[in-house]
């Protein structure tokens, strides 16, 4: 366990023991009841509606699995829709990455790829309808004045002096806004609801603002853009969504969602809110993730330390593991924090079944077997995956000069250290017993070589005379091994909850300076010569690793996905 993991952790959402949990939750209960009563004609239509202003993260994965999973389970459909209503923050790069991530997670929207911008003409027509009904007006208050007039949670707001303009004046002004006659910020279109409402969202919310900015899809056709609250519900209505599933922060927006639809007299989906994912040692705020990228605290959106789906993919997580995690944590109405070890547990469970086993030495020390023939090379059988009976075996070369891990040798070992030390015998995995006879050091006293002898009668098994060893260690043949770079990742933050620091520090002050350790001189067995980026392996006794896209023909690069130790599994068992 790392020093970071030793820190006391908060209470977390702990699922029942076992590898799976029941999928029953309150949203399913709502849908089940709707199916019984025939509401929505027995249809289930959901949607995943990201804003294309950043890369998706593990919290979005929970929503993706929920929305697409419900549609699949009830024989319905799930749309992928981009709520692209703010061209100042949206880019095609984000659209492309979101499409790739949803597909990688294993979900399909068939021909139902939509954009809120597809509906700009209809949304504008509905805005005009509201004006004609006396339910919307053009307001020339500044943004600061609008905030001031809105009041507080304990004090009602006050009406804008422009609130009672005539329908004719408002129609003329909205057309001027659309034609580009006003600069940014000169005025907005607001709904006319109730400035004394106990729900601040109902105090004449803004529907349209002026942005003389080119849109990534509609170009310069529009210079006014709908606010998210106005576009979202109406887009759901246009698409025939039955259950509009949102996170809890939208609960206070639901009366507004319903007001627009009822006032316009259009088809009404049902909005349902659930608790978003919070994860220890992690930030999931899009604003904070953008800051990490822009300020170069990480190496881009797909940095393996990032909780983005692209970062998790590059680190070696599988879509199956992420989907299993989303099932494991369930769906709830109340916020909670999930221990990141639960996510790592799901990754281990998946990779244990599928990842081929190989030998790799991350911090090598040279071993010379003095009684082994200098020109001899043996091909030894090694098991590819003991969890998969069909995985078979492979050949690994064995020769006089090997590399083992520095941690597998101690010159003056303490009690209960059973690995290699002077005069002690250990087993080399798939090979022989060896005994350390001599330790070679450089002028500074650093150990640079171990000289050992081997027992040729112990190949692949126990000693014929019945003697035993207490440790088996891994190794690679020096003559055949591939030199590799290995990147060891730890938590990006030093505290369990970097979102809420007790000392009031900015979250970037809590970044773990040891979140990445690069080992440039590791060695891996030659079977990895043709390993392709994205391939995943278990380095025996070390952990799970994946091949990074930075790899070259001459030198592969591996990212540590997760360790072999599973602290959460221990906690689960003890509980």
PALO-743097 format. One line per 2 residues: number of its first residue (from 1); their letters; for each residue x, z, y of C-alpha. Coordinates in nm, 4 decimals, padded with zeros to 6 digits. Layout:
# PALO-743097
NUM> a> X Z Y | ...
//
This chain:
# PALO-743097
1> xx> 00.0000 00.0000 00.0000 | 00.1350 -00.0909 00.3454
3> xx> 00.1737 00.1709 00.6170 | -00.1222 00.0141 00.7932
5> xx> -00.3406 00.0603 00.4888 | -00.2521 00.4297 00.4750
7> xx> -00.4345 00.4904 00.8005 | -00.7652 00.6687 00.7545
9> xx> -01.0473 00.4179 00.7366 | -01.3987 00.4532 00.8764
11> xx> -01.7087 00.4591 00.6680 | -01.7783 00.1116 00.5411
13> xx> -02.0559 -00.0771 00.3736 | -01.9918 -00.0001 00.0086
15> xx> -02.1778 -00.2060 -00.2525 | -02.2725 -00.0811 -00.5967
17> xx> -02.0075 -00.0852 -00.8687 | -01.9680 -00.4137 -01.0535
19> xx> -01.8809 -00.7693 -00.9715 | -02.2216 -00.8754 -00.8423
21> xx> -02.5151 -00.7309 -00.6530 | -02.8806 -00.8133 -00.6371
23> xx> -02.9663 -01.0764 -00.3792 | -03.2875 -00.8922 -00.2850
25> xx> -03.3000 -00.8002 00.0843 | -03.5508 -00.7723 00.3656
27> xx> -03.5339 -01.1407 00.4637 | -03.6157 -01.2449 00.1078
29> xx> -03.9053 -01.0012 00.1108 | -04.0389 -01.1669 00.4281
31> xx> -04.0048 -01.5129 00.2760 | -04.1604 -01.3995 -00.0522
33> xx> -04.4636 -01.2720 00.1388 | -04.4840 -01.5953 00.3381
35> xx> -04.4786 -01.7927 00.0156 | -04.7641 -01.5807 -00.1256
37> xx> -04.9822 -01.6223 00.1835 | -04.9071 -01.9916 00.2236
39> xx> -04.7578 -01.9492 00.5680 | -04.5696 -02.2643 00.6689
41> xx> -04.7463 -02.4415 00.3826 | -04.5112 -02.2897 00.1270
43> xx> -04.2088 -02.4495 00.2956 | -03.8712 -02.2877 00.3563
45> xx> -03.6618 -02.4613 00.6200 | -03.3617 -02.2873 00.7706
47> xx> -03.0771 -02.4008 00.9920 | -02.7203 -02.3051 01.0728
49> xx> -02.6830 -02.3519 01.4508 | -02.3229 -02.3023 01.5702
51> xx> -02.2140 -02.3647 01.9260 | -01.9162 -02.6061 01.9153
53> xx> -01.6980 -02.3892 02.1400 | -01.4565 -02.2508 01.8798
55> xx> -01.3718 -02.2456 01.5120 | -01.5951 -02.0727 01.2573
57> xx> -01.4874 -01.7340 01.1198 | -01.5768 -01.5115 00.8245
59> xx> -01.8809 -01.3783 01.0126 | -02.0159 -01.7323 01.0375
61> xx> -01.9533 -01.7687 00.6647 | -02.2043 -01.4882 00.6065
63> xx> -02.4641 -01.6770 00.8121 | -02.3819 -02.0080 00.6418
65> xx> -02.4203 -01.8563 00.2955 | -02.7435 -01.6849 00.3988
67> xx> -02.9111 -01.9875 00.5574 | -02.8013 -02.2492 00.3066
69> xx> -02.8403 -02.0046 00.0162 | -03.2005 -01.9197 00.1041
71> xx> -03.2897 -02.2877 00.1314 | -03.1338 -02.3600 -00.2073
73> xx> -03.2984 -02.0644 -00.3784 | -03.6461 -02.1456 -00.2465
75> xx> -03.6225 -02.5201 -00.2988 | -03.6128 -02.5785 00.0752
77> xx> -03.3808 -02.7416 00.3256 | -03.1155 -02.6209 00.5676
79> xx> -03.0116 -02.8200 00.8727 | -02.6726 -02.8154 01.0387
81> xx> -02.7371 -02.8233 01.4128 | -02.4889 -02.7957 01.6958
83> xx> -02.6319 -02.6090 01.9935 | -02.4203 -02.8089 02.2362
85> xx> -02.5701 -02.7058 02.5706 | -02.2525 -02.6064 02.7589
87> xx> -02.0134 -02.9005 02.8011 | -01.7578 -02.6891 02.9889
89> xx> -01.6637 -02.5082 02.6658 | -01.7462 -02.7555 02.3897
91> xx> -01.5182 -03.0109 02.2258 | -01.5371 -03.2684 01.9490
93> xx> -01.2476 -03.0864 01.7800 | -01.4760 -02.7888 01.7231
95> xx> -01.7562 -03.0094 01.5909 | -01.5204 -03.1690 01.3393
97> xx> -01.3790 -02.8345 01.2270 | -01.7258 -02.6839 01.1769
99> xx> -01.8387 -02.9786 00.9645 | -01.5241 -02.9469 00.7526
101> xx> -01.5689 -02.5709 00.7090 | -01.9330 -02.5862 00.6010
103> xx> -01.8546 -02.8608 00.3504 | -01.5536 -02.6681 00.2192
105> xx> -01.7732 -02.3650 00.1581 | -01.9751 -02.5866 -00.0740
107> xx> -02.2907 -02.6624 00.1237 | -02.4614 -02.9889 00.2146
109> xx> -02.7141 -03.0729 00.4845 | -02.7736 -03.4259 00.3488
111> xx> -02.8964 -03.6377 00.6423 | -02.9948 -03.3406 00.8572
113> xx> -02.7024 -03.3206 01.1001 | -02.8543 -03.2537 01.4412
115> xx> -02.7491 -03.1650 01.7949 | -02.9412 -02.9879 02.0681
117> xx> -02.8235 -03.2749 02.2864 | -03.0419 -03.5027 02.0699
119> xx> -03.3357 -03.3247 02.2314 | -03.2279 -03.3222 02.5967
121> xx> -03.5008 -03.5661 02.7003 | -03.7711 -03.3642 02.5243
123> xx> -03.6370 -03.0352 02.6593 | -03.6436 -03.1726 03.0110
125> xx> -04.0011 -03.2921 02.9587 | -04.0975 -02.9412 02.8462
127> xx> -03.9288 -02.7944 03.1540 | -04.1420 -03.0225 03.3691
129> xx> -04.4483 -02.9132 03.1696 | -04.3707 -02.5508 03.2516
131> xx> -04.3380 -02.6354 03.6202 | -04.6727 -02.8162 03.6196
133> xx> -04.8315 -02.5134 03.4514 | -04.6956 -02.2862 03.7242
135> xx> -04.4607 -02.1214 03.4710 | -04.1239 -02.2323 03.6158
137> xx> -03.9649 -02.2732 03.9565 | -03.6412 -02.3877 04.1207
139> xx> -03.4459 -02.0955 04.2628 | -03.1726 -02.1213 04.5271
141> xx> -03.0468 -01.7656 04.4842 | -02.6793 -01.7455 04.3885
143> xx> -02.5771 -01.6218 04.0446 | -02.4801 -01.2840 04.1927
145> xx> -02.8114 -01.2564 04.3738 | -03.0050 -01.3398 04.0581
147> xx> -02.8224 -01.0593 03.8775 | -02.8982 -00.8217 04.1650
149> xx> -03.2657 -00.9180 04.1771 | -03.3020 -00.8790 03.8009
151> xx> -03.2774 -00.5010 03.8220 | -03.1437 -00.2688 03.5528
153> xx> -03.2571 -00.1223 03.2238 | -03.4193 00.1654 03.4172
155> xx> -03.5307 -00.0170 03.7333 | -03.7600 -00.3214 03.7516
157> xx> -03.6425 -00.6413 03.9122 | -03.7786 -00.7965 04.2300
159> xx> -03.9141 -01.1432 04.2824 | -03.7026 -01.4222 04.4263
161> xx> -03.8163 -01.5468 04.7695 | -03.8350 -01.8923 04.6062
163> xx> -04.0623 -01.7793 04.3228 | -04.3883 -01.8967 04.4766
165> xx> -04.2912 -02.2501 04.5691 | -04.5623 -02.5045 04.5029
167> xx> -04.5707 -02.7119 04.1873 | -04.5081 -03.0246 04.3944
169> xx> -04.2008 -02.8780 04.5621 | -04.0582 -02.7603 04.2292
171> xx> -04.1156 -03.1025 04.0693 | -03.9323 -03.2700 04.3563
173> xx> -03.6455 -03.0204 04.3385 | -03.5988 -03.0493 03.9609
175> xx> -03.5816 -03.4259 03.9969 | -03.3166 -03.3847 04.2674
177> xx> -03.1244 -03.1520 04.0375 | -03.1378 -03.4108 03.7613
179> xx> -03.0337 -03.6905 03.9970 | -02.7187 -03.5028 04.1003
181> xx> -02.8225 -03.4326 04.4577 | -02.7046 -03.0710 04.4428
183> xx> -02.3559 -02.9320 04.3708 | -02.2829 -02.6912 04.0860
185> xx> -02.4410 -02.3519 04.1458 | -02.6690 -02.4654 04.4284
187> xx> -02.9845 -02.3837 04.2374 | -03.1300 -02.3239 03.8911
189> xx> -03.4628 -02.3645 03.7170 | -03.6152 -02.0328 03.6112
191> xx> -03.9160 -01.9398 03.4010 | -04.1842 -01.7433 03.5831
193> xx> -04.2645 -01.4515 03.3540 | -04.2455 -01.0867 03.4666
195> xx> -03.9813 -00.9345 03.6916 | -04.1054 -00.5856 03.6008
197> xx> -04.0802 -00.6358 03.2242 | -03.9109 -00.3613 03.0274
199> xx> -03.7161 -00.6387 02.8517 | -03.4605 -00.7723 03.0997
201> xx> -03.4563 -01.1061 02.9166 | -03.8161 -01.1640 03.0283
203> xx> -03.7367 -01.1241 03.3978 | -03.7557 -01.4886 03.4959
205> xx> -03.4697 -01.6187 03.2819 | -03.2726 -01.9270 03.3832
207> xx> -03.3735 -02.2435 03.1975 | -03.1434 -02.5056 03.3547
209> xx> -02.8234 -02.4951 03.5571 | -02.6266 -02.7672 03.7320
211> xx> -02.2980 -02.8716 03.5685 | -02.1357 -03.1904 03.6906
213> xx> -01.9388 -03.2087 03.3675 | -01.9257 -03.4855 03.1107
215> xx> -02.0788 -03.3948 02.7763 | -01.8865 -03.4768 02.4585
217> xx> -02.1883 -03.6702 02.3241 | -02.4094 -03.7701 02.6166
219> xx> -02.1291 -03.8516 02.8600 | -02.2426 -03.8368 03.2231
221> xx> -02.6126 -03.9011 03.1566 | -02.6961 -03.5437 03.2525
223> xx> -02.5692 -03.3123 03.5236 | -02.8169 -03.0348 03.4411
225> xx> -02.8060 -02.8592 03.1065 | -03.0505 -02.6228 02.9346
227> xx> -02.9555 -02.2645 02.8690 | -02.9150 -02.1587 02.5074
229> xx> -03.2298 -01.9426 02.5122 | -03.4405 -02.2382 02.6260
231> xx> -03.2867 -02.4956 02.3916 | -03.2629 -02.2888 02.0759
233> xx> -03.6238 -02.2098 01.9929 | -03.7509 -02.5501 02.0957
235> xx> -03.4865 -02.7179 01.8776 | -03.6065 -02.5049 01.5869
237> xx> -03.9600 -02.6176 01.6613 | -03.8697 -02.9869 01.6757
239> xx> -03.6938 -02.9623 01.3373 | -03.9793 -02.7761 01.1680
241> xx> -03.7691 -02.4684 01.0944 | -03.9750 -02.1985 00.9233
243> xx> -03.7389 -01.9016 00.9352 | -03.4951 -01.8930 01.2284
245> xx> -03.2388 -01.6385 01.1136 | -03.0225 -01.4838 01.3861
247> xx> -02.7944 -01.1842 01.4280 | -02.9168 -00.8576 01.5791
249> xx> -02.8055 -00.9296 01.9354 | -03.0886 -01.1846 01.9539
251> xx> -03.3594 -00.9273 01.8719 | -03.4207 -00.8590 02.2417
253> xx> -03.4422 -01.2352 02.2972 | -03.7191 -01.2822 02.0399
255> xx> -04.0062 -01.2176 02.2899 | -03.8567 -01.4929 02.5068
257> xx> -03.8177 -01.7227 02.2036 | -04.1868 -01.6701 02.1265
259> xx> -04.2976 -01.6977 02.4915 | -04.1507 -02.0448 02.5356
261> xx> -04.3108 -02.1745 02.2173 | -04.6511 -02.0175 02.2863
263> xx> -04.6548 -02.1270 02.6507 | -04.5644 -02.4841 02.5568
265> xx> -04.8185 -02.4791 02.2738 | -04.5799 -02.6183 02.0129
267> xx> -04.5039 -02.5433 01.6471 | -04.3810 -02.1855 01.6049
269> xx> -04.0958 -02.0865 01.3703 | -04.0393 -01.7189 01.2900
271> xx> -03.7223 -01.5567 01.4218 | -03.5673 -01.2890 01.1984
273> xx> -03.2586 -01.0858 01.2874 | -02.9945 -00.9365 01.0580
275> xx> -02.6773 -00.7338 01.1153 | -02.3678 -00.9400 01.1807
277> xx> -02.0469 -00.8839 00.9870 | -01.7899 -00.6356 01.1156
279> xx> -01.4604 -00.6187 00.9270 | -01.1816 -00.3607 00.9461
281> xx> -00.8489 -00.4625 01.1053 | -01.0226 -00.7723 01.2422
283> xx> -01.1775 -00.9110 01.5605 | -01.4631 -01.1596 01.5240
285> xx> -01.5485 -01.2075 01.8897 | -01.5110 -01.5760 01.9697
287> xx> -01.3791 -01.4842 02.3142 | -01.1061 -01.2711 02.1589
289> xx> -01.0167 -01.5322 01.8992 | -00.9826 -01.7941 02.1727
291> xx> -00.7524 -01.5571 02.3634 | -00.5353 -01.5074 02.0542
293> xx> -00.4950 -01.8838 02.0252 | -00.4559 -01.9704 02.3925
295> xx> -00.2074 -01.6892 02.4613 | -00.0116 -01.7854 02.1475
297> xx> -00.0407 -01.4500 01.9743 | -00.1029 -01.6642 01.6645
299> xx> -00.0027 -02.0147 01.5655 | -00.3356 -02.1863 01.6189
301> xx> -00.6883 -02.1534 01.4838 | -00.5733 -02.1990 01.1243
303> xx> -00.3024 -01.9336 01.1372 | -00.3395 -01.7490 00.8035
305> xx> -00.3677 -01.4202 00.9915 | -00.6831 -01.5396 01.1663
307> xx> -01.0291 -01.4583 01.0237 | -01.1326 -01.8188 01.0833
309> xx> -01.2485 -02.0150 00.7818 | -00.9663 -02.2617 00.8424
311> xx> -00.7173 -01.9721 00.8559 | -00.8518 -01.8193 00.5348
313> xx> -00.8407 -02.1604 00.3682 | -00.4777 -02.2104 00.4708
315> xx> -00.3937 -01.8627 00.3448 | -00.5284 -01.9563 00.0022
317> xx> -00.8767 -01.8031 -00.0047 | -01.1247 -02.0010 -00.2132
319> xx> -01.4789 -02.0932 -00.1111 | -01.6031 -01.9267 -00.4293
321> xx> -01.4389 -01.5983 -00.3269 | -01.5891 -01.6110 00.0216
323> xx> -01.9353 -01.6854 -00.1160 | -01.8969 -01.3966 -00.3636
325> xx> -01.7961 -01.1674 -00.0766 | -02.1028 -01.2671 00.1238
327> xx> -02.3213 -01.1882 -00.1778 | -02.1410 -00.8590 -00.2332
329> xx> -02.1893 -00.7209 00.1176 | -02.5569 -00.8135 00.1242
331> xx> -02.7911 -00.8470 00.4222 | -02.9056 -00.5495 00.6281
333> xx> -03.0889 -00.4625 00.9485 | -02.8379 -00.2004 01.0655
335> xx> -02.4802 -00.2661 01.1786 | -02.1982 -00.1459 00.9542
337> xx> -01.8291 -00.2102 00.9044 | -01.7046 -00.3667 00.5840
339> xx> -01.3598 -00.2779 00.4522 | -01.1379 -00.5859 00.4479
341> xx> -01.0218 -00.4765 00.1023 | -01.3629 -00.5846 -00.0281
343> xx> -01.2881 -00.9411 00.0831 | -00.9444 -00.9239 -00.0759
345> xx> -01.1020 -00.7876 -00.3943 | -01.3268 -01.0947 -00.4186
347> xx> -01.0269 -01.3224 -00.3693 | -00.8323 -01.1468 -00.6469
349> xx> -01.1291 -01.1615 -00.8828 | -01.1526 -01.5369 -00.8331
351> xx> -00.7822 -01.6197 -00.8351 | -00.7179 -01.4035 -01.1383
353> xx> -00.9348 -01.6427 -01.3377 | -00.8044 -01.9698 -01.1995
355> xx> -00.4533 -01.9303 -01.0564 | -00.1659 -02.0475 -01.2820
357> xx> 00.1072 -01.7892 -01.3344 | 00.4590 -01.8779 -01.2254
359> xx> 00.7794 -01.6867 -01.1572 | 00.9230 -01.6590 -00.8090
361> xx> 01.1924 -01.4365 -00.6628 | 01.1314 -01.3595 -00.2956
363> xx> 01.4408 -01.1517 -00.2150 | 01.6989 -01.2669 -00.4669
365> xx> 02.0013 -01.0981 -00.6121 | 02.2324 -01.2946 -00.8407
367> xx> 02.2646 -01.2021 -01.2079 | 02.5398 -01.3431 -01.4315
369> xx> 02.4951 -01.2974 -01.8061 | 02.8565 -01.2801 -01.9107
371> xx> 02.8041 -01.3303 -02.2845 | 02.5706 -01.6281 -02.2445
373> xx> 02.7291 -01.9753 -02.2953 | 02.8176 -02.1337 -01.9611
375> xx> 02.6839 -02.4796 -02.0424 | 02.3719 -02.3736 -02.2297
377> xx> 02.0144 -02.4132 -02.1005 | 01.7131 -02.3030 -02.3031
379> xx> 01.3497 -02.4010 -02.2504 | 01.1346 -02.0945 -02.2999
381> xx> 00.7566 -02.0878 -02.3431 | 00.5620 -01.9178 -02.0643
383> xx> 00.1873 -01.8504 -02.0505 | 00.0056 -02.0330 -01.7710
385> xx> -00.2876 -01.7938 -01.7413 | -00.3738 -01.5138 -01.9861
387> xx> -00.7301 -01.5114 -01.8433 | -00.7852 -01.8759 -01.9416
389> xx> -00.7454 -01.9587 -02.3098 | -00.7340 -02.3297 -02.2282
391> xx> -00.4569 -02.3037 -01.9696 | -00.1824 -02.3454 -02.2299
393> xx> 00.1882 -02.2859 -02.1787 | 00.4767 -02.4389 -01.9886
395> xx> 00.8547 -02.4530 -02.0301 | 01.0834 -02.2525 -01.8040
397> xx> 01.4624 -02.3039 -01.8105 | 01.6928 -02.0134 -01.8892
399> xx> 02.0657 -02.0165 -01.8219 | 02.3725 -01.7998 -01.7656
401> xx> 02.3083 -01.7425 -01.3939 | 01.9724 -01.6077 -01.2792
403> xx> 01.8043 -01.4575 -00.9766 | 01.6001 -01.1394 -00.9908
405> xx> 01.4269 -00.9393 -00.7166 | 01.6440 -00.7013 -00.5182
407> xx> 01.3744 -00.4353 -00.5674 | 01.4162 -00.4632 -00.9442
409> xx> 01.7657 -00.3121 -00.9283 | 01.8899 00.0249 -00.8066
411> xx> 02.2446 00.1417 -00.8374 | 02.1480 00.5082 -00.8245
413> xx> 01.7875 00.5164 -00.9395 | 01.5550 00.8148 -00.8981
415> xx> 01.3438 00.9543 -01.1777 | 01.0707 00.7198 -01.3024
417> xx> 01.2539 00.4095 -01.1865 | 01.2551 00.2090 -01.5093
419> xx> 01.3851 -00.1242 -01.3925 | 01.7445 -00.2471 -01.3985
421> xx> 02.0293 -00.0111 -01.3140 | 02.3890 00.0315 -01.4363
423> xx> 02.3929 00.0867 -01.8110 | 02.0183 00.0360 -01.8459
425> xx> 01.8410 -00.2326 -02.0443 | 01.5278 -00.4231 -01.9379
427> xx> 01.3329 -00.7191 -02.0691 | 01.3378 -01.0508 -01.8858
429> xx> 00.9876 -01.1986 -01.8923 | 00.9544 -01.4513 -02.1812
431> xx> 01.3282 -01.4181 -02.2480 | 01.5753 -01.1480 -02.3607
433> xx> 01.6808 -00.7905 -02.3158 | 01.9667 -00.7633 -02.0658
435> xx> 02.1872 -00.4665 -01.9759 | 02.3663 -00.4195 -01.6436
437> xx> 02.7389 -00.3752 -01.7064 | 02.8925 -00.4191 -01.3598
439> xx> 02.7897 -00.4264 -00.9924 | 02.9790 -00.6608 -00.7567
441> xx> 02.9860 -00.5826 -00.3838 | 03.1175 -00.7567 -00.0750
443> xx> 03.3638 -00.6067 00.1751 | 03.0805 -00.4247 00.3522
445> xx> 02.9579 -00.2610 00.0357 | 02.6511 -00.4816 -00.0065
447> xx> 02.5563 -00.5709 -00.3633 | 02.5932 -00.9462 -00.4109
449> xx> 02.5996 -00.9867 -00.7880 | 02.5104 -00.8082 -01.1098
451> xx> 02.6996 -00.8769 -01.4298 | 02.4965 -00.8220 -01.7400
453> xx> 02.4983 -00.8870 -02.1128 | 02.2056 -01.0067 -02.3205
455> xx> 02.0928 -00.9494 -02.6768 | 02.0240 -01.2907 -02.8354
457> xx> 01.8128 -01.1283 -03.1086 | 01.5432 -01.0268 -02.8571
459> xx> 01.4263 -01.3700 -02.7464 | 01.0568 -01.3455 -02.6563
461> xx> 01.0053 -01.0191 -02.8421 | 01.1255 -00.6722 -02.9336
463> xx> 01.4681 -00.5780 -03.0643 | 01.4986 -00.6050 -03.4446
465> xx> 01.6475 -00.2561 -03.4560 | 01.3321 -00.1134 -03.2954
467> xx> 01.4807 -00.0027 -02.9626 | 01.2439 -00.0195 -02.6658
469> xx> 01.2714 -00.0905 -02.2955 | 01.0463 00.0539 -02.0273
471> xx> 01.0322 -00.2427 -01.7904 | 00.9872 -00.6184 -01.7905
473> xx> 01.1031 -00.8069 -01.4815 | 01.0674 -01.1670 -01.3691
475> xx> 01.3486 -01.4082 -01.2889 | 01.4368 -01.7723 -01.2220
477> xx> 01.7282 -01.9796 -01.3414 | 01.9707 -02.0322 -01.0529
479> xx> 02.0649 -02.3840 -01.1587 | 01.7056 -02.5070 -01.1762
481> xx> 01.5138 -02.3000 -00.9219 | 01.3685 -02.4492 -00.6056
483> xx> 01.4565 -02.2875 -00.2780 | 01.1396 -02.2010 -00.0880
485> xx> 01.0160 -02.0318 00.2257 | 00.7646 -01.7544 00.1679
487> xx> 00.5442 -01.6109 00.4406 | 00.4201 -01.2567 00.3892
489> xx> 00.1070 -01.1712 00.5882 | -00.0311 -00.8296 00.6734
491> xx> -00.3237 -00.7234 00.8925 | -00.3115 -00.8805 01.2381
493> xx> -00.3958 -00.5455 01.3987 | -00.2534 -00.1983 01.3524
495> xx> -00.5846 -00.0114 01.3797 | -00.8964 -00.0146 01.1677
497> xx> -01.1174 -00.1075 01.4626 | -00.9267 -00.3114 01.7232
499> xx> -01.2566 -00.3834 01.9013 | -01.2976 -00.0247 02.0198
501> xx> -00.9704 00.1518 02.0928 | -00.9918 00.5259 02.1631
503> xx> -00.7151 00.5001 02.4221 | -00.8753 00.2114 02.6089
505> xx> -00.5999 -00.0372 02.5298 | -00.6641 -00.4103 02.5363
507> xx> -00.7077 -00.5459 02.1852 | -00.3935 -00.7594 02.2211
509> xx> -00.1891 -00.4389 02.2585 | -00.2956 -00.3492 01.9061
511> xx> -00.1497 -00.6598 01.7420 | 00.0708 -00.5738 01.4464
513> xx> 00.4288 -00.6876 01.5210 | 00.4900 -00.6998 01.1447
515> xx> 00.1855 -00.9109 01.0601 | 00.4159 -01.1959 00.9513
517> xx> 00.7432 -01.1695 00.7619 | 00.9225 -01.4957 00.6797
519> xx> 01.1494 -01.5036 00.3763 | 01.3524 -01.8240 00.4111
521> xx> 01.5611 -01.7956 00.0932 | 01.3178 -01.7344 -00.1889
523> xx> 01.3415 -01.9181 -00.5208 | 01.0587 -02.0471 -00.7403
525> xx> 01.0611 -02.1935 -01.0873 | 01.0995 -02.5756 -01.1123
527> xx> 00.7416 -02.6306 -01.2338 | 00.6393 -02.6018 -00.8665
529> xx> 00.8397 -02.9081 -00.7624 | 00.5236 -03.1143 -00.7195
531> xx> 00.2912 -02.8411 -00.5971 | 00.0508 -02.9823 -00.3376
533> xx> -00.0650 -02.8074 -00.0186 | -00.3593 -02.5841 -00.0930
535> xx> -00.2556 -02.5179 -00.4538 | -00.2803 -02.1518 -00.5511
537> xx> -00.0618 -01.9516 -00.7882 | 00.0012 -01.6011 -00.9040
539> xx> 00.3665 -01.5164 -00.8613 | 00.4025 -01.2795 -01.1551
541> xx> 00.4377 -00.9158 -01.0501 | 00.4330 -01.0172 -00.6827
543> xx> 00.0948 -01.1479 -00.5687 | -00.1190 -01.4553 -00.5146
545> xx> 00.0246 -01.7387 -00.3068 | -00.0796 -02.0815 -00.1837
547> xx> 00.1204 -02.3869 -00.0816 | 00.1251 -02.4324 00.2958
549> xx> 00.0887 -02.7746 00.4661 | 00.4287 -02.7133 00.6277
551> xx> 00.5908 -02.7794 00.2891 | 00.8331 -03.0701 00.2552
553> xx> 00.9636 -03.2503 -00.0488 | 01.2877 -03.0573 -00.0273
555> xx> 01.1475 -02.7136 00.0429 | 00.8019 -02.5811 -00.0401
557> xx> 00.6420 -02.3171 00.1805 | 00.4156 -02.0504 00.0317
559> xx> 00.1703 -01.8168 00.2014 | 00.0882 -01.4846 00.0425
561> xx> -00.2875 -01.4878 -00.0050 | -00.3348 -01.1323 -00.1324
563> xx> -00.1258 -00.8757 -00.3143 | -00.1752 -00.7896 -00.6799
565> xx> -00.2696 -00.4324 -00.5946 | -00.6393 -00.3793 -00.5422
567> xx> -00.6970 -00.0616 -00.3446 | -01.0693 -00.1227 -00.3026
569> xx> -01.1182 -00.1637 -00.6764 | -00.9583 00.1803 -00.7203
571> xx> -01.1872 00.3295 -00.4572 | -01.4865 00.1649 -00.6199
573> xx> -01.3918 00.3010 -00.9624 | -01.3315 00.6503 -00.8294
575> x> -01.6636 00.6449 -00.6482
//
